[in-house]
């Protein structure tokens, strides 16, 4: 088998992959067999930030929180797109200006829609 053959190159990648998996699994297997196993009620209890949790962990949030977060992300992404456009505004020309105007108009329409549906009001 020559060193430049197609199979030899993929064989090297395959051997490297197997070595990586075995190298990662050895500490996990050793810990499974060598670690002391002393289960107790306090070790099995759920906790938050080192404290015992209070109340039911399965609570339902209002949809309004998610919509507010999505609107925030939407306008955060808008800023990410507008900033480099504003920096290179003179070099881009009229076509980029029209595209950015259309982009801002679509997002403004989304804001007006959210405003009309009263998604931005807290009760």
Residue frames as a rotation matrix with the C-alpha (Angstrom) as fourth column:
UNK 1
0.587 0.810 0.000 0.00
0.810 -0.587 0.000 0.00
0.000 0.000 -1.000 0.00
UNK 2
-0.367 -0.741 0.563 1.51
0.718 -0.610 -0.335 3.32
0.592 0.281 0.756 -1.04
UNK 3
-0.625 0.034 -0.780 1.42
0.652 -0.526 -0.546 6.41
-0.429 -0.850 0.307 1.14
UNK 4
-0.892 0.260 -0.371 -0.41
-0.377 -0.880 0.290 8.42
-0.251 0.398 0.882 -1.49
UNK 5
-0.749 0.655 -0.104 -3.33
0.415 0.585 0.697 6.02
0.517 0.479 -0.710 -1.89
UNK 6
-0.263 0.783 0.563 -6.84
-0.463 -0.614 0.639 7.21
0.846 -0.093 0.524 -1.16
UNK 7
0.604 0.523 -0.601 -7.56
0.174 0.650 0.740 4.40
0.777 -0.552 0.302 1.32
UNK 8
-0.182 -0.785 -0.593 -4.38
0.855 0.172 -0.490 5.02
0.486 -0.596 0.639 3.31
UNK 9
-0.795 -0.093 0.600 -5.35
-0.069 -0.968 -0.240 8.65
0.603 -0.232 0.763 3.96
UNK 10
0.162 0.935 0.316 -8.79
-0.650 -0.140 0.747 7.69
0.743 -0.326 0.585 5.28
UNK 11
0.438 -0.101 -0.893 -7.31
0.497 0.855 0.146 4.84
0.749 -0.508 0.425 7.30
UNK 12
-0.677 -0.733 -0.072 -5.15
0.519 -0.406 -0.753 7.36
0.522 -0.547 0.655 9.12
UNK 13
-0.534 0.576 0.620 -8.23
-0.614 -0.767 0.184 9.50
0.581 -0.282 0.763 9.93
UNK 14
0.487 0.765 -0.422 -10.11
-0.289 0.597 0.748 6.39
0.824 -0.242 0.512 11.09
UNK 15
0.045 -0.567 -0.822 -7.29
0.749 0.564 -0.348 5.27
0.661 -0.600 0.450 13.39
UNK 16
-0.873 -0.360 0.329 -7.02
0.113 -0.806 -0.581 8.78
0.475 -0.470 0.744 14.80
UNK 17
-0.122 0.921 0.370 -10.79
-0.692 -0.346 0.633 8.84
0.712 -0.179 0.679 15.44
UNK 18
0.575 0.296 -0.763 -10.72
0.200 0.853 0.482 5.48
0.793 -0.429 0.431 17.24
UNK 19
-0.400 -0.799 -0.449 -7.76
0.732 0.017 -0.681 6.62
0.552 -0.601 0.578 19.32
UNK 20
-0.761 0.158 0.629 -9.60
-0.323 -0.934 -0.156 9.83
0.563 -0.322 0.761 20.26
UNK 21
0.320 0.947 0.010 -12.72
-0.551 0.177 0.816 7.93
0.771 -0.267 0.578 21.35
UNK 22
0.448 -0.220 -0.867 -10.74
0.566 0.820 0.084 5.38
0.692 -0.528 0.492 23.36
UNK 23
-0.653 -0.757 0.041 -8.62
0.488 -0.461 -0.742 8.13
0.580 -0.464 0.670 24.93
UNK 24
-0.510 0.546 0.665 -11.80
-0.632 -0.762 0.141 9.95
0.584 -0.349 0.733 26.06
UNK 25
0.492 0.813 -0.312 -13.54
-0.411 0.532 0.740 6.80
0.768 -0.235 0.596 27.29
UNK 26
-0.146 -0.628 -0.765 -10.70
0.440 0.651 -0.618 5.43
0.886 -0.427 0.181 29.46
UNK 27
-0.939 -0.204 0.278 -11.10
-0.142 -0.505 -0.851 8.04
0.314 -0.839 0.445 32.28
UNK 28
-0.143 0.965 0.222 -14.88
-0.931 -0.207 0.300 7.61
0.335 -0.163 0.928 32.24
UNK 29
0.470 0.276 -0.838 -14.65
-0.146 0.961 0.234 3.84
0.870 0.012 0.492 32.52
UNK 30
-0.511 -0.724 -0.464 -12.02
0.424 0.257 -0.868 4.05
0.748 -0.640 0.176 35.26
UNK 31
-0.809 0.269 0.523 -14.19
-0.541 -0.689 -0.483 6.51
0.231 -0.673 0.702 37.21
UNK 32
0.220 0.948 -0.229 -17.19
-0.759 0.314 0.570 4.21
0.613 0.049 0.789 36.83
UNK 33
0.434 -0.085 -0.897 -15.32
0.251 0.968 0.030 1.29
0.865 -0.238 0.441 38.40
UNK 34
-0.435 -0.793 -0.426 -13.09
0.651 0.050 -0.758 3.07
0.623 -0.607 0.495 40.93
UNK 35
-0.560 0.242 0.792 -15.36
-0.429 -0.903 -0.028 5.84
0.709 -0.355 0.609 42.27
UNK 36
-0.963 0.262 -0.063 -17.05
0.186 0.476 -0.859 5.18
-0.195 -0.839 -0.507 45.63
UNK 37
-0.471 0.878 0.084 -20.78
-0.028 -0.110 0.993 4.61
0.882 0.466 0.077 45.38
UNK 38
-0.800 0.254 -0.544 -22.60
0.584 0.122 -0.802 5.84
-0.137 -0.960 -0.246 48.46
UNK 39
-0.476 0.680 0.558 -26.05
0.218 -0.523 0.824 7.04
0.852 0.513 0.101 47.39
UNK 40
-0.716 0.339 -0.610 -28.14
0.618 -0.098 -0.780 8.98
-0.324 -0.936 -0.140 49.87
UNK 41
0.310 0.941 0.138 -31.30
0.932 -0.272 -0.239 11.07
-0.187 0.203 -0.961 49.88
UNK 42
0.503 -0.146 -0.852 -29.38
0.090 -0.971 0.220 14.34
-0.859 -0.187 -0.476 50.14
UNK 43
-0.629 -0.773 -0.082 -27.23
-0.053 -0.063 0.997 13.47
-0.775 0.632 -0.002 47.11
UNK 44
-0.640 0.450 0.623 -30.29
0.766 0.438 0.471 12.58
-0.061 0.778 -0.625 45.04
UNK 45
0.267 0.786 -0.557 -32.21
0.685 -0.562 -0.464 15.76
-0.678 -0.258 -0.689 45.94
UNK 46
0.203 -0.134 0.970 -32.52
0.846 -0.475 -0.243 18.51
0.493 0.870 0.017 43.34
UNK 47
0.182 -0.192 -0.964 -31.01
0.672 -0.692 0.264 21.88
-0.718 -0.696 0.003 44.10
UNK 48
0.707 0.007 0.707 -30.55
0.563 -0.610 -0.558 25.27
0.427 0.793 -0.435 42.47
UNK 49
0.295 -0.686 0.665 -27.30
-0.249 -0.727 -0.639 27.13
0.922 0.023 -0.385 42.91
UNK 50
-0.698 -0.651 -0.300 -26.42
0.055 0.368 -0.928 25.02
0.714 -0.664 -0.221 45.94
UNK 51
-0.740 0.526 0.420 -29.76
-0.623 -0.298 -0.724 25.66
-0.256 -0.796 0.548 47.67
UNK 52
-0.674 0.602 0.428 -32.80
0.536 0.797 -0.277 23.48
-0.508 0.043 -0.860 47.98
UNK 53
-0.872 0.415 0.260 -35.41
0.012 -0.512 0.859 24.38
0.490 0.752 0.441 45.40
UNK 54
-0.703 0.706 -0.084 -38.79
0.013 -0.105 -0.994 25.62
-0.711 -0.700 0.065 46.55
UNK 55
0.127 0.870 -0.476 -41.99
-0.681 -0.272 -0.680 24.90
-0.721 0.410 0.558 44.72
UNK 56
0.619 0.216 0.756 -42.77
0.324 0.806 -0.495 22.88
-0.716 0.551 0.429 41.65
UNK 57
-0.444 -0.866 -0.230 -40.00
0.097 -0.302 0.948 23.00
-0.891 0.399 0.218 39.02
UNK 58
-0.694 0.265 0.670 -42.55
0.719 0.205 0.664 22.64
0.039 0.942 -0.333 36.18
UNK 59
-0.080 0.661 -0.746 -44.11
0.329 -0.689 -0.646 26.08
-0.941 -0.297 -0.162 36.08
UNK 60
0.106 0.201 0.974 -45.59
0.994 -0.033 -0.101 27.69
0.011 0.979 -0.203 33.01
UNK 61
-0.665 -0.343 -0.664 -44.47
0.321 -0.933 0.161 31.12
-0.675 -0.106 0.731 31.90
UNK 62
0.468 0.830 -0.302 -46.73
0.095 -0.387 -0.917 33.43
-0.879 0.401 -0.260 30.01
UNK 63
0.369 -0.264 0.891 -46.21
0.915 0.270 -0.299 33.53
-0.162 0.926 0.342 26.27
UNK 64
0.976 0.058 0.211 -45.72
0.100 -0.975 -0.196 37.28
0.194 0.212 -0.958 26.53
UNK 65
0.544 -0.839 0.023 -42.26
-0.308 -0.174 0.935 36.78
-0.781 -0.516 -0.353 28.05
UNK 66
-0.058 -0.555 0.830 -41.13
0.626 0.627 0.463 34.70
-0.777 0.547 0.311 25.07
UNK 67
0.560 0.326 0.762 -42.54
0.814 -0.385 -0.434 37.17
0.152 0.863 -0.481 22.56
UNK 68
0.964 -0.252 -0.086 -40.83
-0.213 -0.923 0.320 40.05
-0.160 -0.290 -0.944 24.34
UNK 69
0.195 -0.942 0.273 -37.53
-0.078 0.262 0.962 38.13
-0.978 -0.209 -0.023 24.24
UNK 70
0.055 -0.131 0.990 -37.97
0.899 0.439 0.008 37.36
-0.436 0.889 0.142 20.54
UNK 71
0.878 0.271 0.395 -38.64
0.420 -0.832 -0.363 41.02
0.230 0.484 -0.844 19.77
UNK 72
0.719 -0.684 -0.125 -35.50
-0.375 -0.534 0.758 41.96
-0.585 -0.498 -0.640 21.71
UNK 73
-0.064 -0.761 0.646 -33.43
0.351 0.589 0.728 39.44
-0.934 0.274 0.229 19.74
UNK 74
0.445 0.322 0.836 -34.93
0.889 -0.044 -0.456 40.71
-0.110 0.946 -0.306 16.49
UNK 75
0.970 -0.045 0.239 -33.86
0.004 -0.980 -0.199 44.28
0.244 0.194 -0.950 17.13
UNK 76
0.476 -0.867 0.150 -30.53
-0.276 0.015 0.961 43.17
-0.835 -0.499 -0.232 18.53
UNK 77
-0.021 -0.422 0.906 -29.82
0.753 0.590 0.292 41.40
-0.658 0.688 0.305 15.24
UNK 78
0.788 0.350 0.507 -30.97
0.600 -0.622 -0.504 44.52
0.139 0.701 -0.700 13.41
UNK 79
0.840 -0.526 -0.131 -28.24
-0.415 -0.780 0.468 46.53
-0.348 -0.339 -0.874 15.14
UNK 80
0.091 -0.836 0.542 -25.67
0.120 0.549 0.827 43.90
-0.989 -0.011 0.150 14.20
UNK 81
0.113 0.002 0.994 -26.59
0.961 0.253 -0.110 44.32
-0.251 0.968 0.027 10.53
UNK 82
0.899 0.323 0.295 -26.95
0.399 -0.882 -0.250 48.11
0.180 0.342 -0.922 10.55
UNK 83
0.683 -0.660 -0.314 -23.63
-0.087 -0.500 0.861 48.93
-0.726 -0.561 -0.399 12.22
UNK 84
-0.314 -0.858 0.407 -21.30
0.463 0.235 0.854 47.54
-0.829 0.457 0.323 9.49
UNK 85
0.168 0.451 0.877 -23.63
0.981 -0.162 -0.105 48.96
0.095 0.878 -0.470 6.83
UNK 86
0.968 0.219 -0.125 -23.33
0.239 -0.956 0.171 52.41
-0.082 -0.195 -0.977 8.40
UNK 87
0.284 -0.940 -0.188 -19.54
0.053 -0.180 0.982 52.15
-0.957 -0.289 -0.002 8.57
UNK 88
-0.688 -0.563 0.458 -19.27
0.425 0.199 0.883 51.31
-0.589 0.802 0.103 4.85
UNK 89
0.280 0.952 -0.124 -22.22
0.447 -0.244 -0.861 53.47
-0.850 0.185 -0.493 3.74
UNK 90
0.338 -0.171 -0.925 -20.32
-0.599 -0.797 -0.072 55.68
-0.725 0.579 -0.372 1.28
UNK 91
-0.687 -0.709 -0.158 -18.68
-0.597 0.427 0.680 52.70
-0.415 0.561 -0.716 -0.47
UNK 92
-0.594 0.454 0.664 -21.82
0.308 0.891 -0.333 50.60
-0.743 0.007 -0.669 -0.92
UNK 93
-0.982 0.182 0.054 -23.93
-0.021 -0.389 0.921 52.80
0.189 0.903 0.385 -3.16
UNK 94
-0.459 0.883 0.093 -27.63
-0.877 -0.468 0.113 53.24
0.143 -0.030 0.989 -3.80
UNK 95
0.016 0.481 -0.876 -28.52
-0.311 0.836 0.453 49.53
0.950 0.265 0.163 -4.08
UNK 96
-0.581 -0.285 -0.762 -27.29
0.579 0.514 -0.633 48.80
0.572 -0.809 -0.134 -0.53
UNK 97
-0.951 0.289 0.107 -29.20
-0.296 -0.764 -0.573 51.85
-0.083 -0.577 0.813 0.71
UNK 98
-0.150 0.942 -0.301 -32.42
-0.858 0.028 0.513 50.54
0.491 0.335 0.804 -0.83
UNK 99
-0.086 0.066 -0.994 -31.83
0.150 0.987 0.053 47.06
0.985 -0.145 -0.095 0.62
UNK 100
-0.850 -0.270 -0.453 -31.20
0.472 -0.007 -0.882 48.44
0.235 -0.963 0.134 4.12
UNK 101
-0.741 0.659 0.130 -34.25
-0.672 -0.730 -0.125 50.69
0.012 -0.180 0.984 3.85
UNK 102
0.068 0.759 -0.647 -36.35
-0.566 0.564 0.602 47.65
0.822 0.325 0.468 2.94
UNK 103
-0.371 -0.305 -0.877 -34.82
0.468 0.754 -0.461 45.68
0.802 -0.581 -0.137 5.83
UNK 104
-0.996 -0.006 -0.094 -35.61
0.083 -0.532 -0.843 48.46
-0.045 -0.847 0.530 8.32
UNK 105
-0.452 0.890 -0.067 -39.12
-0.845 -0.403 0.352 48.82
0.286 0.216 0.934 6.89
UNK 106
0.020 0.431 -0.902 -39.83
-0.081 0.900 0.428 45.11
0.997 0.065 0.053 7.40
UNK 107
-0.596 -0.298 -0.745 -38.61
0.673 0.321 -0.666 45.29
0.438 -0.899 0.010 11.00
UNK 108
-0.941 0.324 0.094 -40.58
-0.333 -0.851 -0.406 48.49
-0.052 -0.413 0.909 11.60
UNK 109
-0.146 0.917 -0.370 -43.67
-0.671 0.183 0.718 46.71
0.727 0.353 0.589 10.31
UNK 110
-0.126 0.031 -0.992 -42.99
0.446 0.895 -0.028 43.91
0.886 -0.446 -0.127 12.81
UNK 111
-0.917 -0.229 -0.326 -42.66
0.393 -0.392 -0.832 46.43
0.063 -0.891 0.449 15.64
UNK 112
-0.680 0.730 0.070 -45.89
-0.716 -0.681 0.154 48.17
0.160 0.055 0.986 14.64
UNK 113
-0.004 0.665 -0.747 -47.64
-0.275 0.718 0.640 44.79
0.961 0.208 0.180 14.50
UNK 114
-0.406 -0.215 -0.889 -46.37
0.706 0.544 -0.454 43.86
0.581 -0.811 -0.069 17.99
UNK 115
-0.999 0.041 -0.035 -47.39
-0.013 -0.809 -0.588 47.27
-0.053 -0.586 0.808 19.26
UNK 116
-0.407 0.906 -0.117 -50.93
-0.777 -0.276 0.566 47.00
0.480 0.322 0.816 17.80
UNK 117
0.158 0.435 -0.886 -51.35
0.051 0.893 0.447 43.48
0.986 -0.116 0.119 19.26
UNK 118
0.589 0.028 0.808 -50.19
-0.701 -0.481 0.527 44.89
0.403 -0.876 -0.264 22.63
UNK 119
0.686 -0.444 -0.576 -47.35
0.451 0.881 -0.142 42.39
0.571 -0.163 0.805 22.98
UNK 120
-0.323 -0.911 0.254 -45.13
0.377 -0.371 -0.849 45.10
0.868 -0.179 0.463 24.45
UNK 121
0.046 0.421 0.906 -47.43
-0.701 -0.633 0.330 45.97
0.712 -0.650 0.266 27.37
UNK 122
-0.821 -0.318 -0.474 -46.92
0.134 0.700 -0.702 44.42
0.555 -0.640 -0.532 30.79
UNK 123
0.218 0.953 0.209 -49.89
-0.246 -0.154 0.957 43.60
0.944 -0.260 0.201 32.95
